[in-house]
Amino acid sequence: MTAPDPTPAPPGILRPRSWRLELPAEINLINANDRMHPARRAGFIKVIRKAAWAMARHDKIPALQRAHIFYVVHPDTKERRRDPGNWSPSAKASVDGLVDAGVLPDDSKEHLLGPDPRMGTPVKGSQFVLWITDLDQMHPDHLALLNPPTTLPGDTR
């Protein structure tokens, strides 16, 4: 489901377009710690990828040239420690679904910043949400805040 961004931008600053894309509740996600047979894993990837494709089409997310994506894992309500980065295989499958849907031309660094992990509040049955922000709408000064330096100090390459 696409939701409008609830916080207004300060005067004089244009907030880039963004979309909230929810995968179906209780979808089986892939955790980096899962030790499953590759054939079984491929089935999970296919379901997540198709779900992201279908939701992007349903929500009419337009074609973008560059985007920043972060994903929010809303875990089930069972109490335990969680690491949001462990769900990166699910995020990768979701981003591939967005590419399939034509939201992004490719998931290379030229077109995608992220996906970055976040942990959300627990909900019954769990939920996986992608936040997609159009980087072409973002001021270069603000874009620099999202994209940290990729060279080490003193690197002359």
N, C-alpha and C positions, 0 to 999 in steps of 0.2 A: 504494500500500500504506500502510495506517495503522500507525504505530509509536507505542508509548507513549513518553512523555517520560522519558528515562533518568535525569535528575537529580532527586533528591528535593528538595522545598521545605524550607527551614529550619523548625524548630518554630514554630508559631503563625501561619505564613503559608500560606494556601491557594493552591496553584498552579492557575491556570485550566486548563480542558480545552483540549487542543490536538491537532491531527491533522496527520500528514505524508501528503501526497498526491503520489504520483509519477505523472507522465505517462509513457506508454509510452516505452521507450528508443528512441533514434534517430528520434524524431518530428521532422519538419521544423519548426523554429522560425522565427519572424519577427524579424529584427533591424531596429532603427530605421535602420540604414545601408543596408538593402537597397533597391535601386532596381528594383522590379518592377512590371509592369502591374497595375492595380487588380483586374482579373478574376482574375489568378493569385494575387494576395495574398488575395483573398476565399476562394479554395479552401484556402489554408493556415490562415486564420482558422477556417473551418468545421471542419477536422480537429482543430485544437487545442481548440476550444470543445466539440466532441462528446467528445473524449478526457477532458477535465476533467469533463464531465457524467457520463460512464460510470464514471470512477474514483470520483467522489463517491458515486454510487449504489452501486457495488460495495462501497466501504468503509463504507457506511451512516453517512455524516457527517450528523448531525441538523440540523434547521433552527435557525439562530441568528438573533438580532436584530441583533447587532453583532459584528464580528470584526476582528482585525488579521491581515493576510496579508503574509508576505514570501516571496519566491521565491528559490530557489537555482539558479543555472545551473552544472551540472557539465559543463564543455566537453569536447570530444574531446581526446585526448591529444597532438594536434599542438601543438608549442610556438609560442606567439605571445601578444602582448598582448591582453587582453580587458577590456571594460567591461561590468559586469553590467547597468547601466541601459539598454544598447542593446537588451535583450530585453524591454523594457516592452510592445511590441505583443503579444508572446506571453503575457505576464502578463495583459494586458487581455482577450485572448480566453479565457484560462483562467478568469478571474474571471467573465466572462459565462457560461461553462459552469456555474460554481457557482451562479449566479443561476438558470439554467435548471433545475438539479437541485433547487432549493428550499433550498439551504444558506443563502442570504441572500435577503431580500426584494428587494433592489436593490443596486447598487454605488455608491450615492450616499454622500456624506460622513456622513450620519446612520447608515449601516449598516456602513461599511467604513473602516478605517484602513489605508492602504497602497494597493496592494502595494509593498513596499520591496524593492530588489534586494540580492542577496548573490552572491558568486562562491564556488563550491565547488571541491573538488578535481577535477582532470580524471579522466574515466573513458572507457574505450573506447566510442565511439559516441555519447557525450554523454547527459545526463539533465537533465530540468527538474522541480523539486520545489517544491510549495507547502506552506508551513507556515501553518496556520489556527489562530488562538487565539480562544477565546470571550471577548469583552470584558465580557459581562454577568457573568461569574464573577470579574472582576478588581476588586480593591480600588481605589477612586477615586484614592488616593495613588499607586499603582503605574501606573494608567492615565495620570496626568499625566506620568510619565516617558517614555511612548511617544509622547505627543502634545505636541510643542513649541508654544510660543506662536505664534499666527498674526498678531499685531499687532506693529507696530514700536514701539520705545520712544518715548513722547511722542505716540503716535497717539490722538486723542481721539474718533474716530468710534465 
